[in-house]
Amino acid sequence: MRLTILGCSGSVPCPDKPASGYLLEASGFRLLMDLGNGTLAELQRHADPLEVDAMLLSHLHADHCADVTALTVLRRFHPSVLGGRALPRLPLHGPSESATRLARAYAPDAVELADTDLADVFDFRPLSGEAFQLGPFEVLPVPVVHPCEAYGFRITAEGRTLAFTGDTAVTDELDRLADGVDVLLAEASWTHDPTRPAGMHLSGVEAGALAARTGAGKLLLTHVLPWTDGDAVLAEAHTTFTGDARLVEVGDKYEI
C-alpha cells in the first residue's frame, strides 16, 4: 500500500501547500481520502483524476472537500468524456449530507441549485460505523468528535494498516482507530497549550501520546496550521513517542 500526500496544510491552504488530501494505492486501485483546497492540482502530478477508483471524505469542511467541485467539472467536461468516453460514476463515501453539501458548493446561485445534482458524476454512499470493501482496501470508518458529522478511517490492504485521525480531539474512539496500526496519519494542528480548551485537533504532544499508547509503527503528522511551527509540533511528538515520527510534506510518498 502506498500513501501519497496531496495536501497537508491545516484549515486553509498556503503557498505551495494545499489543504488536506491523500492518495492511497494498492493492487492498481486508487483511493482518494479527502480533497481539500488545491489538492486536485497536486493529484494530477501523481495520477489521472479520471482513473481514480473511489473517494472517502472524513467530513465536509472546505479544507477537506472543496476540490470535489473542481473534480466534478473535470469528470463532466474533459474532452475525452465529451467525446464519448464512458466514465463510471465515482463511488464517494462520506457523511450523510455529502450530496447536498457538495451540490451547494458547486451551484453558483439559488436558481441553479434547484436543478443541481452531482449524481451523474458521483455515486454517493453515506458512511456509518460499519466496515466495507473498496477494491483491495478494507475500510473501517470510526465516528469522531467534531462540530459536524466526521470520521476517522482505519484502512487495511496487502496485510498492512493505516489509520487517519481526521479532525478530532483526544477521545477513546481514536484508541480504537489506531490500535496496533503500521502507520498513524494524525492531524496535529498546533503545539500543546494546557490553557487552551479542548478543541477539534490534536497537538503534537497528543498525537505522539496516541501513537505510543496504541503501539503504532510510524507516526505521520499532518494538517499543521500555516501559523503553527511544524518543527515544534514534531519536536513535541518526539517527547511522547520514541518511534519513527515525521512531519509530512506535499508530494511525499510512503510505502506502508
C-alpha angles and dihedrals in degrees: 000000000000126000120201121190109227094171137353109171113125121241095336134032120247133194111309091353120090122200123261120330138130138184121212121192131187132155091354094305118126118208123184118209110196123338110212131172112319098003097112090065091053092045089061090063090061109027143007106261088214089061099051109122104206144347137221123200117196093197142332106261109126095245087065102039112016096109092058085086091056090047088053090057092048095048092045102042108026108130092242090055093047087048092060106274108155104230116184120226110268113242106237115191110192146123118319095261096050096113095051096038093051092044089055090050091050101045115081096209144004093267094057092039089063089065100031116118121159093192091106088066104030135041099215114212118179117228124234133169091277124107120240140178127249109181105297092347124097106202124198112187112204117197110234135193111270137132088258134033104294141165142197118212134227107195127186129187135151091007095303131104133211125188122200116194098201116196110330146112126244109301139152088253090068091057089055091046097050102036109140096337123162092226130019113200101197129185103227107172103173149006119275119276115176090200093057115098116243107277141179098278136059125243122226091260092051094047091051092047090050091052092048094045094050098040097243114181095217134009121215116189120210143156092056109170116246090241093050122091103243093197089056091051090052092047089053092051090054090058091064102026121052095187131084108310124172140176107232124227131198111278095022115143124203127190107215 
